[in-house]
Amino acid sequence: MQMQHDDQDLDELLNQFTTPKMVRAMNRERCKSAQENSTMGEKIKDYPQSQDSLDLHGFTVPEALNEVERFIDRCIRLRLRTVTIVTGKGLHSVNFKPVLPGETEEKLSQLKNERKVFTFKRARGGGSFVVYLIS
């Protein structure tokens, strides 16, 4: 019964402090976000399966980040559109704390900002990234 009472209190607060204009604005933002996500999915569905891969096992972080940039630049020159970067899950890292996946993700974000990478996602299983290049 307490839960029902809390829900009623929340509804009353929302009604009291939100205007119809605010609700419309929130709905527009929600729709815009959903539209952007579906547009991204529609765009990458035309990309081919991975055309090349880079395996970062055994690299230090600085070496790996340098290799990622060199690999992406080479793939762009070759006009490849979809590539895979294997980082591993970090199970053999010092203190079992994965480092390469996070650092690689940051590097890919940087390359996306530089307009070399269209988008990327972690592959199922979490030990690699699928990277969609600007074509």
N, C-alpha and C positions, 0 to 999 in steps of 0.2 A: 504494500500500500504506500510506503514511503516513496518508492520510485515513481508512482503515478503522481503523487503530490509534487515531487521535484520537477517532473515534466510539465505540469501545469504552471508552476512558478516560472520555469524557463520560457514557456510560451508567452506568458504574460509580460515578462521582461522584454522578449523579442518584439512583441507587439507595441510595447510602450516606447522602445528606443530605436526602432527602425521605421523609416518612412517608406511609402510605396516606391518613391524614387530610388532609395537605397536598395531595395529588393530588386528592382528592375536592373540596376547597375550590377549587382552581384550576379544575377542571372545572365546578363550579357557577358560578363567575364568568364563565367563557367562555360557558356556556349563557345566563346572564342577559344578557350583553352582546349576544349574537346575537338573543335574544328582543326586547330593547329596540329593536334596529335594525330587525327585521322588523315590530314594532309601529308604528314611526314610518312605515315605508313603507306599511303598511296604512292608517294614518290619513290620509296625504297623498294616497293614490290617489283619495279621495272629493272632494278639492278640485278646483275648476274650473281651466281654463286661465287664464293671466294675464288679469286684468280691467282693469288699468291699468298704466301705466309712468311712470317718472321717469328722465330722461336727465341725467346729471351732467356731461356734457362741457362744459368751459369754466368750471366752478366751482372756486374755491379750496377747500381742505380745510374751513375753518370754514363757508363758505357751503354746501358740499355736505352736511356733517353736519347743519346746520340744516334744509336742504331735505328730507333723509331723514326726520327726525323729524316735520316738518310734513306730509309726504306720507303717512307711516304713520298719523298721527293722523287725517288727512282720510279715508283709506281705511277706517279703523275706523269712523268716523262714518257713512260711506256703506255700511257692512256688506259691504265687499268682502272676499274671502277669499284671493285669490292675486294678487300684483302682481310686477312686474319692476322692478329698479333697474339702470340701465345706467351702469357706471362707465367703460367702455372698458378696454383692456388696459394703458394707461399708456405706449404707444409714443411719445407726443409729450411725455412728462414731461421735466422738467429732468434732464439726465444720463441720460436713458432709464430712470430708476428709477421704477417705478409707485408712486404714493402712494395715490390714491383707492380702489383695490380693498381694500387692507389696512385703511385707516381706515374704510371703509364696513362691512367685515366686523366690525370692533370695535364700531361703532355698532349694528349689527344684533344682535350678542351682548348688548349692553347693553339693547336694547329687548326681547330675549327674556327677560332676567332681570327686566325690568319687566312681563312678561307681556302685552306688546302683540303680540309676534311669537311664533307657535307654533314655527316652525323656518324655516330658509332653506338654500339651497345655491347654489353657483356654477353658472351655466348652462353648457352645453357651449360651448366656445370661450373661456371665462374672462373675457369682457368685461362680464358682468352677473350679477345674483343673482336667483333666484326666491325670493320671500318668501311664506310661508304665515302668514296672520294668525290670531290667536285669534278664534274665532267665538262 
